[in-house]
Amino acid sequence: MKAFPMHHLRLATVLLYALVLSPDAFASAELARSKNCVACHSAERRMIGPPYTAIAARYADDSAAVRVLSERILQGTTGNWGQMPMPPQANLSQEEAEALVRWILSHR
């Protein structure tokens, strides 16, 4: 039996990861666009609100981050990133808010 070339195995592994991981990543990016999160946030630069990378860095070791941040998204908050308030996002469900937080936290 002929051995499977190592570079083919690596390619197959990468493709498998892409198939498994990317639907959630694309869905969450699309969710962020559809819910207009991108009007105030971007991946790497500060706009009205903090960039996703800064949020991910601040909450990297916080086991309660998904719960806390999804509540802040839904209820709104002031003073966590300066004086600009984040208004409540009533157009999101709890599940959507949690999906967005998991996606934001992946920006490490």
C-alpha positions in Angstrom: 0.0 0.0 0.0 1.4 3.4 -1.0 1.8 5.9 1.8 -0.3 9.1 1.8 2.0 12.0 1.1 2.5 14.2 4.2 1.7 17.4 2.4 -1.7 15.9 1.4 -2.4 15.0 5.0 -1.6 18.6 6.0 -3.9 19.9 3.3 -6.7 17.5 4.3 -6.3 18.6 7.9 -6.5 22.3 7.0 -9.6 21.7 4.9 -11.3 19.8 7.6 -10.7 22.6 10.1 -12.0 25.1 7.6 -15.1 23.1 7.1 -15.7 22.6 10.8 -14.8 26.0 12.1 -15.6 28.5 9.3 -19.4 28.2 9.3 -19.6 29.7 12.8 -17.0 32.3 12.0 -18.7 33.4 8.8 -22.1 33.2 10.5 -21.0 35.4 13.4 -19.3 37.9 11.1 -22.5 38.1 9.0 -24.5 38.4 12.2 -22.3 41.3 13.3 -22.9 43.0 10.0 -26.7 42.3 9.9 -27.2 43.6 13.4 -25.1 46.7 12.6 -22.4 46.0 15.2 -19.9 47.2 12.5 -21.3 50.8 12.8 -19.4 51.2 16.1 -16.8 48.3 16.1 -14.2 46.9 13.9 -11.7 44.1 14.3 -8.5 46.1 15.0 -9.2 49.8 15.2 -11.1 51.9 17.6 -14.2 53.5 16.2 -17.0 54.6 18.5 -16.5 51.4 20.5 -13.5 49.3 21.2 -12.1 47.0 18.5 -12.8 43.3 18.8 -9.1 42.5 19.4 -9.1 44.8 22.5 -12.2 43.2 23.9 -10.8 39.7 23.3 -7.5 40.6 25.0 -9.2 42.2 28.0 -11.5 39.1 28.6 -9.1 36.4 27.5 -8.8 34.8 30.9 -12.3 35.5 32.1 -14.4 32.4 32.4 -17.6 34.5 32.8 -16.9 36.6 29.7 -19.6 35.1 27.5 -22.3 35.6 30.1 -21.1 39.1 31.2 -20.5 40.5 27.8 -23.7 39.1 26.3 -25.7 40.7 29.1 -23.9 44.0 28.5 -24.7 43.8 24.8 -28.4 43.1 25.5 -28.8 45.6 28.4 -26.3 48.3 27.3 -23.5 49.7 29.4 -21.5 52.9 30.1 -18.0 53.4 31.4 -16.3 50.1 30.5 -14.4 51.6 27.5 -14.7 55.3 28.2 -17.7 57.6 28.5 -19.4 56.6 25.2 -22.4 54.4 26.2 -23.3 51.3 24.4 -27.1 51.3 24.0 -29.1 48.2 24.7 -29.3 45.9 21.6 -32.9 44.8 21.8 -32.7 43.5 18.2 -30.7 40.5 19.4 -31.7 37.3 21.1 -29.7 35.8 24.0 -28.4 33.2 21.7 -27.3 35.8 19.1 -25.6 37.9 21.7 -23.7 34.8 23.0 -22.7 33.8 19.5 -21.4 37.3 18.9 -19.4 37.3 22.1 -17.8 34.0 21.3 -16.9 35.3 17.9 -15.5 38.6 19.3 -13.4 36.6 21.9 -11.9 34.6 19.0 -10.1 37.7 17.8 -7.0 37.1 20.0 
